[in-house]
Amino acid sequence: MDAVRVLLLPFGCAGYDDAIAAAQTAQIAEKLASLGLKVTAAARIDDFSAARTAAETYNAYNFDLAVLLPITWSEPRFAAIAARAFFGKPIAVFCVNEFQNGGARTEFSSAPAAAALYGSLREMGVTCDFLPEWDEKRILHLAAAARAIRVLRDAKLGFFGHNFNGITAADLNLSQLRSRFGTEVFSFDVSELLAAMAKLDANGAAYRVAAEKVRTKITGLPEAYADRVIRMTAALGDYVQNYDLQALAVRCHTELSQTYGLTACLPLAVLGDELPCSCEADLPVMLTELLLSALAGGKTPSYADLRTFTQEGMSVGACGFAPCALTGGSAACGGENGYLTNASDLNGGRLTLARFQKRPDGSLALHLTEATAKKEPSRLTEYGCAPYPMATFVPDQPMADFIRLVGANHYAFVYDEVKDAAAIFCRYAGVPMLH
């Protein structure tokens, strides 16, 4: 995933040692770059003319995070001009505390200027963060949130199948989704997918590439279904490329599972290693997967059905789908009669479990908790169904609290701890976080 793009805007005024101020600015830029951030440092802004020049020079669309650094005392109004285009995006106000100069404790009024700037921005209703001392963990959380905002802004979600039930897009306000995050949604009919599969040339490059992926990542695939699994994988991959999709979902029950005679579990298990995938045209869980992946720096996300509840935790497992990367690197084919599943159990480890919930007024809230996945052979199967990829999830919050906030049966997860970064994302995105 691309590095977070940071614009460093230093501010100052006359009367201070320019060489020391320049060295301190360069040090902050280097420390930010050492965290893997892509840093662009502007010239120091000491007056209204320089503030206007900075505003005209840097396009906020090309940056994820603005760092405002009063390196000496600086009037807050300069930042209000230079950084106005960044209002509404993640903003961090930095400062340089005291330093040694000729053996004496010295400061350039950087901290007072930063505090004044932070207070002024808050009075203007600008969401921002104040970092009066170097805090690597907080900077990385802020950068992760900034990346997630950009990822959702540019995201295009594609799903196949009609909308149904409260878990899907049937009552999701797509206009609000676009205005809140910038995310676009593309809807396709399952018949389009089947037509695209039928047109594929078995000797063509797309088919050959998909065949290599399928035969490498799926074990125990019945030869009678191999061609259809490969065709579905290739056709879905073409849609991802042609429509520049950042996430994908297929509703397979009952159009594919019964009418066509092949579930989408295995094709999505292969493609799920490349982009967030889910089932049942569940847009909120797709959006959550995309968010969690972005917060985790591009790690593979997935979703699971919440299946049984105890006081300690819950057994989870989607109805046959999980990315191969999350089941030990491959998918053991389970099932018969076209209901083919990834029957391998989910990996163990620490994770974040979450879901965007639709509220009565059409807005969204994010229910999120960190948790531990216990990898163990599943003893749970749904009546009459093939084995599912399963695990036991034990949330960090008490199960009574988790159950009280449950918003649906589908929950997204990623094997990383991103709660702190998610809280920052929610604050900038104006989305309540439930936990």
C-alpha positions as CSV (number, residue, x, y, z in Angstrom):
1,M,0.0,0.0,0.0
2,D,1.3,3.5,-0.9
3,A,3.1,5.5,1.8
4,V,1.2,8.2,3.7
5,R,1.8,11.5,2.0
6,V,2.7,14.3,4.5
7,L,3.0,18.0,3.9
8,L,5.2,19.7,6.5
9,L,4.3,23.4,6.8
10,P,6.8,25.3,9.1
11,F,6.0,28.7,10.5
12,G,8.1,31.3,12.1
13,C,8.9,35.0,12.3
14,A,12.0,37.3,12.3
15,G,14.2,37.7,15.3
16,Y,15.3,34.1,15.8
17,D,18.4,32.3,14.7
18,D,17.6,31.1,11.1
19,A,20.3,28.4,11.1
20,I,19.0,26.8,14.3
21,A,15.3,27.0,13.1
22,A,16.2,25.5,9.7
23,A,18.1,22.6,11.4
24,Q,15.2,21.9,13.7
25,T,12.7,21.9,10.8
26,A,15.0,19.5,8.9
27,Q,15.2,17.2,11.9
28,I,11.4,17.0,12.2
29,A,11.2,16.2,8.4
30,E,13.8,13.5,8.8
31,K,12.1,11.9,11.8
32,L,8.8,11.8,9.9
33,A,10.5,10.2,6.9
34,S,12.1,7.6,9.2
35,L,8.6,6.3,10.0
36,G,8.1,5.4,6.3
37,L,6.1,8.5,5.5
38,K,6.5,10.4,2.3
39,V,7.3,13.9,3.4
40,T,7.2,17.2,1.4
41,A,8.6,20.2,3.4
42,A,7.5,23.7,2.4
43,A,9.6,26.8,2.8
44,R,9.2,28.4,6.2
45,I,6.2,30.7,6.3
46,D,7.0,34.0,8.1
47,D,4.5,36.4,6.7
48,F,1.2,36.8,4.8
49,S,2.9,36.6,1.3
50,A,4.6,33.3,2.2
51,A,1.3,31.9,3.6
52,R,-0.6,32.8,0.4
53,T,2.3,31.2,-1.7
54,A,2.0,28.0,0.3
55,A,-1.8,27.9,-0.1
56,E,-1.4,28.3,-3.9
57,T,1.4,25.8,-4.2
58,Y,0.2,22.7,-2.4
59,N,-3.0,20.9,-3.5
60,A,-4.6,19.2,-0.5
61,Y,-5.8,16.4,-2.7
62,N,-2.2,15.2,-3.1
63,F,-1.6,14.9,0.6
64,D,-3.0,12.7,3.3
65,L,-1.8,14.5,6.4
66,A,-0.7,18.1,7.1
67,V,1.8,18.8,9.8
68,L,1.8,22.4,11.0
69,L,5.1,23.2,12.7
70,P,5.5,26.6,14.4
71,I,9.3,26.4,14.7
72,T,9.4,29.8,16.4
73,W,6.7,32.0,17.6
74,S,4.2,32.5,14.7
75,E,0.8,34.2,14.4
76,P,-2.0,31.5,14.0
77,R,-3.4,33.6,11.2
78,F,-0.6,32.5,8.9
79,A,-1.5,28.8,9.3
80,A,-5.2,29.7,8.8
81,I,-4.3,31.0,5.4
82,A,-1.6,28.4,4.4
83,A,-3.5,25.3,5.6
84,R,-7.1,26.3,4.9
85,A,-7.4,23.8,2.1
86,F,-6.5,21.0,4.6
87,F,-9.4,21.8,7.0
88,G,-11.4,18.7,7.1
89,K,-8.4,16.4,6.5
90,P,-6.1,15.1,9.3
91,I,-4.0,17.8,10.7
92,A,-1.2,17.6,13.3
93,V,0.1,20.6,15.2
94,F,3.8,20.0,16.2
95,C,6.2,22.0,18.2
96,V,9.9,21.9,19.2
97,N,10.4,22.1,23.0
98,E,13.5,23.5,24.7
99,F,17.0,22.7,23.5
100,Q,20.5,23.3,24.6
101,N,22.2,26.4,23.2
102,G,25.7,27.2,24.5
103,G,25.0,25.0,27.5
104,A,21.8,26.8,28.4
105,R,18.2,25.8,28.3
106,T,16.7,27.7,25.4
107,E,13.4,27.8,23.5
108,F,12.1,29.6,20.4
109,S,8.5,29.9,21.7
110,S,7.6,27.0,19.5
111,A,5.4,25.4,22.2
112,P,3.4,28.6,23.0
113,A,2.9,29.2,19.3
114,A,1.7,25.6,18.7
115,A,-0.7,25.8,21.7
116,A,-2.1,29.1,20.4
117,L,-2.5,27.7,16.9
118,Y,-4.1,24.5,18.2
119,G,-6.6,26.6,20.2
120,S,-7.3,28.9,17.3
121,L,-8.1,25.9,15.0
122,R,-10.4,24.4,17.5
123,E,-12.2,27.7,17.9
124,M,-12.7,27.6,14.2
125,G,-14.2,24.1,14.4
126,V,-11.3,22.4,12.7
127,T,-10.6,18.9,13.8
128,C,-6.9,18.5,14.5
129,D,-4.3,16.8,16.8
130,F,-1.7,18.5,19.1
131,L,1.6,16.7,19.5
132,P,3.7,18.8,21.9
133,E,6.3,16.1,22.1
134,W,7.5,13.4,19.7
135,D,5.1,10.4,20.0
136,E,6.0,7.8,17.3
137,K,3.0,5.6,18.1
138,R,0.5,8.4,17.9
139,I,2.0,9.7,14.7
140,L,1.7,6.3,13.1
141,H,-1.9,6.0,14.3
142,L,-2.7,9.4,12.8
143,A,-1.0,8.5,9.6
144,A,-2.9,5.2,9.4
145,A,-6.2,7.1,9.8
146,A,-5.1,9.6,7.2
147,R,-4.4,6.8,4.7
148,A,-7.8,5.2,5.4
149,I,-9.6,8.5,4.7
150,R,-7.8,8.7,1.4
151,V,-8.4,5.0,0.5
152,L,-12.2,5.3,1.2
153,R,-12.3,8.7,-0.7
154,D,-10.9,7.0,-3.8
155,A,-12.6,3.6,-3.4
156,K,-15.0,2.0,-5.8
157,L,-16.9,-1.0,-4.4
158,G,-18.4,-3.5,-6.8
159,F,-21.0,-6.1,-6.0
160,F,-22.9,-8.7,-7.9
161,G,-26.5,-9.6,-7.0
162,H,-29.6,-7.8,-5.9
163,N,-29.9,-6.1,-2.5
164,F,-31.8,-7.8,0.3
165,N,-32.2,-7.8,4.1
166,G,-31.1,-5.2,6.6
167,I,-27.4,-6.3,6.3
168,T,-27.0,-5.1,2.7
169,A,-27.4,-2.0,0.6
170,A,-31.2,-2.0,0.4
171,D,-31.5,0.8,2.8
172,L,-27.9,2.2,2.7
173,N,-27.9,5.8,1.7
174,L,-25.4,5.8,-1.2
175,S,-25.5,9.6,-1.6
176,Q,-24.5,9.9,2.1
177,L,-21.8,7.3,1.6
178,R,-20.4,9.4,-1.3
179,S,-20.6,12.7,0.6
180,R,-19.3,11.3,3.9
181,F,-16.3,9.3,2.5
182,G,-16.2,9.8,-1.3
183,T,-16.8,6.1,-1.9
184,E,-18.5,5.0,-5.1
185,V,-20.6,1.8,-5.6
186,F,-20.9,-0.2,-8.8
187,S,-23.8,-2.8,-8.9
188,F,-23.8,-5.7,-11.4
189,D,-26.2,-8.4,-12.1
190,V,-25.2,-12.1,-11.6
191,S,-26.3,-12.7,-15.2
192,E,-23.5,-10.4,-16.3
193,L,-20.9,-12.4,-14.4
194,L,-22.2,-15.7,-15.9
195,A,-22.1,-14.2,-19.5
196,A,-18.5,-12.9,-18.9
197,M,-17.5,-16.4,-17.7
198,A,-19.0,-18.1,-20.8
199,K,-17.1,-15.7,-23.1
200,L,-13.7,-16.4,-21.6
201,D,-11.2,-18.0,-24.0
202,A,-9.7,-21.1,-22.2
203,N,-6.4,-20.4,-24.1
204,G,-6.4,-16.7,-23.2
205,A,-4.1,-15.0,-20.8
206,A,-6.8,-14.2,-18.2
207,Y,-7.9,-17.8,-18.0
208,R,-4.3,-19.1,-17.8
209,V,-3.4,-16.6,-15.0
210,A,-6.5,-17.5,-13.0
211,A,-5.9,-21.2,-13.5
212,E,-2.4,-20.9,-12.1
213,K,-3.8,-19.1,-9.0
214,V,-6.6,-21.5,-8.5
215,R,-4.4,-24.7,-8.8
216,T,-1.7,-23.2,-6.6
217,K,-4.0,-22.0,-3.8
218,I,-6.9,-24.5,-3.7
219,T,-6.3,-28.1,-2.7
220,G,-8.7,-30.9,-3.4
221,L,-10.7,-29.1,-6.0
222,P,-12.9,-31.7,-8.0
223,E,-11.9,-31.6,-11.6
224,A,-15.5,-31.5,-12.6
225,Y,-15.8,-28.0,-11.2
226,A,-12.2,-26.7,-11.9
227,D,-13.1,-24.9,-15.2
228,R,-16.1,-23.0,-13.7
229,V,-14.0,-22.0,-10.6
230,I,-11.2,-20.7,-12.9
231,R,-13.7,-18.9,-15.2
232,M,-15.4,-17.2,-12.2
233,T,-12.0,-16.2,-10.8
234,A,-10.9,-14.8,-14.1
235,A,-14.1,-13.0,-14.9
236,L,-14.3,-11.3,-11.5
237,G,-10.6,-10.3,-11.9
238,D,-11.5,-8.6,-15.2
239,Y,-14.3,-6.6,-13.5
240,V,-11.8,-5.5,-10.8
241,Q,-9.4,-4.3,-13.4
242,N,-11.8,-2.8,-15.9
243,Y,-13.8,-0.9,-13.2
244,D,-10.7,-0.1,-11.0
245,L,-12.5,-1.7,-8.0
246,Q,-11.0,-1.6,-4.5
247,A,-13.4,-4.2,-3.0
248,L,-15.6,-6.9,-4.3
249,A,-18.7,-8.8,-3.1
250,V,-20.8,-11.5,-4.8
251,R,-24.3,-12.6,-3.7
252,C,-24.3,-16.3,-4.5
253,H,-27.3,-17.7,-2.7
254,T,-29.4,-18.7,-4.4
255,E,-28.6,-17.4,-7.9
256,L,-25.1,-19.1,-8.0
257,S,-25.3,-21.8,-5.3
258,Q,-28.6,-23.4,-6.5
259,T,-29.6,-22.0,-10.0
260,Y,-26.1,-22.1,-11.5
261,G,-24.7,-24.8,-9.3
262,L,-21.4,-23.2,-8.0
263,T,-20.8,-21.0,-5.0
264,A,-18.4,-18.1,-5.2
265,C,-16.5,-19.1,-2.1
266,L,-13.4,-20.5,-3.8
267,P,-13.0,-17.8,-6.5
268,L,-13.3,-15.2,-3.7
269,A,-10.8,-17.1,-1.5
270,V,-8.3,-16.6,-4.3
271,L,-9.2,-13.0,-5.1
272,G,-9.5,-12.1,-1.4
273,D,-5.7,-12.3,-1.2
274,E,-5.5,-9.3,-3.6
275,L,-8.4,-7.0,-2.5
276,P,-11.1,-7.0,0.2
277,C,-13.9,-9.5,-0.7
278,S,-17.1,-10.5,0.9
279,C,-20.4,-12.2,0.2
280,E,-24.1,-11.4,0.0
281,A,-23.7,-7.9,-1.4
282,D,-23.1,-6.6,2.1
283,L,-21.9,-3.1,1.5
284,P,-21.4,-2.1,5.1
285,V,-19.1,-5.0,5.8
286,M,-17.2,-4.4,2.5
287,L,-16.7,-0.8,3.5
288,T,-15.5,-2.0,7.0
289,E,-13.1,-4.5,5.4
290,L,-11.6,-1.7,3.3
291,L,-11.2,0.5,6.3
292,L,-9.6,-2.1,8.5
293,S,-7.2,-3.0,5.7
294,A,-6.2,0.6,5.1
295,L,-5.7,1.1,8.9
296,A,-3.5,-2.0,9.0
297,G,-1.3,-0.8,6.1
298,G,-2.9,-3.1,3.4
299,K,-3.1,-6.3,5.4
300,T,-5.7,-8.9,4.1
301,P,-9.1,-8.4,5.7
302,S,-12.1,-10.7,5.6
303,Y,-15.5,-11.1,7.3
304,A,-17.2,-13.8,9.4
305,D,-20.6,-14.7,10.5
306,L,-21.2,-14.6,14.2
307,R,-22.4,-18.1,14.8
308,T,-22.5,-19.1,18.5
309,F,-22.2,-16.9,21.6
310,T,-20.8,-17.8,25.0
311,Q,-19.8,-15.7,28.0
312,E,-16.1,-16.1,26.9
313,G,-16.4,-15.5,23.2
314,M,-18.0,-16.8,20.0
315,S,-17.5,-19.2,17.2
316,V,-17.3,-17.4,13.9
317,G,-17.1,-18.4,10.2
318,A,-18.4,-17.1,6.9
319,C,-20.6,-19.5,4.9
320,G,-17.6,-21.0,3.1
321,F,-15.5,-18.0,2.2
322,A,-12.2,-16.8,3.6
323,P,-9.1,-15.5,1.8
324,C,-6.4,-18.1,1.4
325,A,-3.9,-15.9,3.2
326,L,-6.1,-16.1,6.3
327,T,-6.4,-19.9,6.3
328,G,-2.7,-20.9,6.3
329,G,-2.0,-19.8,2.7
330,S,-4.3,-22.2,0.9
331,A,-7.9,-23.3,0.8
332,A,-8.8,-26.9,1.3
333,C,-11.9,-27.5,-0.9
334,G,-14.9,-28.8,1.0
335,G,-18.5,-29.6,0.0
336,E,-20.1,-31.2,-3.0
337,N,-22.7,-30.6,-5.7
338,G,-21.3,-27.2,-6.5
339,Y,-21.5,-25.9,-2.9
340,L,-17.7,-25.8,-2.7
341,T,-16.2,-24.0,0.3
342,N,-12.8,-23.0,1.8
343,A,-12.9,-25.7,4.5
344,S,-9.6,-24.6,6.2
345,D,-9.8,-23.0,9.6
346,L,-8.9,-19.4,10.1
347,N,-5.5,-18.4,11.5
348,G,-5.1,-17.6,15.1
349,G,-3.7,-14.3,16.5
350,R,-4.6,-10.8,17.5
351,L,-7.2,-9.0,15.4
352,T,-9.6,-6.2,15.1
353,L,-13.3,-7.0,14.6
354,A,-15.7,-4.3,13.4
355,R,-18.7,-3.3,11.3
356,F,-20.2,-0.1,10.1
357,Q,-23.8,0.1,11.3
358,K,-26.7,1.9,9.7
359,R,-28.6,4.1,12.1
360,P,-32.2,5.1,11.9
361,D,-31.4,8.5,10.4
362,G,-29.3,6.9,7.6
363,S,-26.0,7.8,9.1
364,L,-23.2,5.3,10.0
365,A,-21.5,4.3,13.3
366,L,-18.6,2.0,13.7
367,H,-18.8,-0.9,16.2
368,L,-15.2,-2.1,16.9
369,T,-13.3,-4.2,19.3
370,E,-9.9,-5.8,19.3
371,A,-10.0,-9.6,19.9
372,T,-8.0,-12.8,19.9
373,A,-8.6,-15.6,17.4
374,K,-8.0,-19.1,18.7
375,K,-7.0,-21.4,15.9
376,E,-8.5,-24.8,16.6
377,P,-10.2,-27.4,14.5
378,S,-13.8,-26.4,14.3
379,R,-16.4,-28.7,15.9
380,L,-19.2,-26.5,14.5
381,T,-21.0,-27.0,11.2
382,E,-24.2,-25.5,9.9
383,Y,-26.9,-28.1,9.5
384,G,-26.8,-29.7,6.0
385,C,-23.8,-27.6,4.9
386,A,-20.2,-28.2,4.0
387,P,-17.4,-27.2,6.5
388,Y,-16.7,-23.5,6.9
389,P,-13.5,-21.6,7.7
390,M,-14.0,-21.2,11.5
391,A,-12.2,-19.9,14.6
392,T,-13.1,-18.8,18.1
393,F,-13.0,-15.0,18.6
394,V,-12.6,-13.7,22.1
395,P,-13.3,-9.9,22.2
396,D,-11.3,-7.7,24.5
397,Q,-14.6,-6.1,25.7
398,P,-17.0,-8.1,27.8
399,M,-19.2,-10.3,25.7
400,A,-22.3,-8.7,27.3
401,D,-21.1,-5.3,26.0
402,F,-20.2,-6.7,22.5
403,I,-23.6,-8.4,22.2
404,R,-25.4,-5.2,23.3
405,L,-23.8,-3.4,20.4
406,V,-24.1,-6.1,17.7
407,G,-25.3,-4.6,14.4
408,A,-25.6,-7.6,12.1
409,N,-24.4,-11.2,11.6
410,H,-21.5,-10.2,9.4
411,Y,-18.4,-8.6,10.9
412,A,-15.2,-7.6,9.2
413,F,-11.8,-8.4,10.7
414,V,-8.1,-7.9,10.1
415,Y,-5.2,-9.5,11.9
416,D,-3.8,-6.4,13.5
417,E,-4.6,-4.1,16.4
418,V,-5.9,-0.8,14.9
419,K,-8.4,0.4,17.5
420,D,-6.4,3.6,18.3
421,A,-6.1,4.5,14.6
422,A,-9.7,3.7,14.0
423,A,-10.7,6.1,16.8
424,I,-8.7,8.9,15.0
425,F,-10.4,8.0,11.7
426,C,-13.8,8.2,13.2
427,R,-13.1,11.6,14.8
428,Y,-12.0,13.1,11.4
429,A,-14.8,11.3,9.4
430,G,-17.5,12.4,11.9
431,V,-18.5,8.8,12.6
432,P,-19.4,7.7,16.1
433,M,-17.3,4.7,17.3
434,L,-19.1,2.2,19.5
435,H,-17.0,0.1,21.8
